[in-house]
Amino acid sequence: MSFEELKPIVSSIIEKNDGTRDEKLKEICQLLSDNVSYYNWVGFYFANHEAKTLHLGPYVGAETDHTVIPFGKGICGQVAESNANFVVPDVKAQDNYIACSFTVKSEIVVPLFVNGVNIGQIDIDSHVIDPFTEADERFLEFVNENVAKLFT
């Protein structure tokens, strides 16, 4: 399914009247995992700005030990500080990478803003080297713009 075909489904998940916020986030993770062949782990992390940590939220994929990540550590921690998308074509070439699994070859992290504040991010791991394009970034920005509605 193309990103354009996925957009209205993402919007409908956010806008439906039933289900908790976490259930909707998990449903989005499942939708992306099921429909984008190189999205092998899809999840959300949420910021605790006082503690300067990220906390794992709903996700789909292999279990992870990385349920709390300090700001600045790994790709997710760097995005918490930079407020910018981070695409890693090959995780082996990245110095500040937290290895989740030997099967992970690449990663994309896109920050989630609510009222101009970076409250978290969507994190996607792939078992393929260098699959992410600008189209992935724009699509995940769209996803996060919609997810932000759950926090306002």
N, C-alpha and C positions, 0 to 999 in steps of 0.2 A: 504494500500500500504506500502511495506517495505521501510526502509531507502535506501537500495540499489536501489530500483525502483525509488525513489524520486530524487536521485542524478543527473541522466542525465537530468531530467526535470528542476531542479534548474540551472544546467549549461546552458541549452538552453534558459532559461529566461534571464540570465545575458548576454549571447552572441548575442541575437537577435538585429537586427539593428534598430528596431522601439521602441518607448516608452522612456519616461524620466527615470532618475534614480529612482525617487520616485514611478513612476508607476511600475517599475520592483520590487522594494522593497515591495510594496503593493501586487503584484502578488505572490511573494514568501511567504509573510505572509498568504495570502489566500490559497495557495497550502498546506502549513503545517497545517493550521487550518482545512482544508477540509479532509486531509488524515491521520492525526495522531489523533486518537480519544480522547486522553487526553490532547491535545494542545488546550486549551479553549480561550486563549488570546495570540496573537503572535504579537510582535512589535519590532521596533528598536528605540533606544535612541542614540543621538549623542552628543559628548562632546564639550563644550566650555571651553578650558583649561584656558583661561584668567579669566573667571568668576567662574571657578571650578563648573560648572553646566552641567547637562545632559538635553537635549531637545528632547521631543517626536517627532519621525519621523513617517513614515507610520506604520500602525498597523491594525489588524483585531480583533474584539472582542468588549466587552462592552466599552462604553465611560469611560474615566478616567479623574480625576481631576489632576493627576500627570503628568502635561505636562513639568514641570521643576523640576529637582531633584538635590539638592546640592550633591557634591562629599561627600562620607562618610555616607550619609543618605539612609537608606533602603538597600535592596539587590543590586539594580542597582548602588547606590552611592558607596557601598563598592567595587564592581567590578571595578568601575572607578579608585579607588585608588590601589587595589590589583593586577590588570591586570590578574586575575585568574578566572576560572570558579567558579560559586557558585551554588550549588544544595541545595535547602531547601526542605527536605522531608515533613515537617509539619510546615507551617508558624506560627502556634500558639506557637511553641516551640522556635521561633526566636525572640530575644529581639529587634533588630534593623530592624524591618519589617514595611514597610508602607502599611497599609491595603488598598487594592483597592476595595475589595468587600468581603462580608461575604461568597461568594461561592468559593473563592480562597482557596485552601487547600495546594498547593505546588507551587514551582517556580524554574526555572532554568534560569541563566543568563550566557551568554558566550561572552567574550570581542571580539571586532572587531579590528584587527590590520591592519594598512596600513603603509608599510615601517617601521615596528617595533614600531609604535606609536598607542596606544589605542585610537581610534577615536570614539568609541561607543560600542554598544552591541546589541545582540538579547536577548529579554526578553520573557519568556513563562510562563504563569500561567496555572495551572491545577485545576480542580474541584475535583481531586482525590488525596488522600494522598499517597505520596511516589511512584509515577509512573516512575520517571526518573532513567535511568541506565547509565552506561558508554557508551552504544551504542548511547543514546541521545546526550551525550557530544561530542562524535566523529562526529556524524552526524552534529550537530550544528557548530562545528569547520569547517567542510567541507563547510557548507553553508556560513559561514563568510569568509572563504578563497576565495570563489567565489564572494561574495558581495564586497570584497576589490578591485576586478578588476574594479568596477564601480568608484573607487576613485583614480585610477592611470592614 
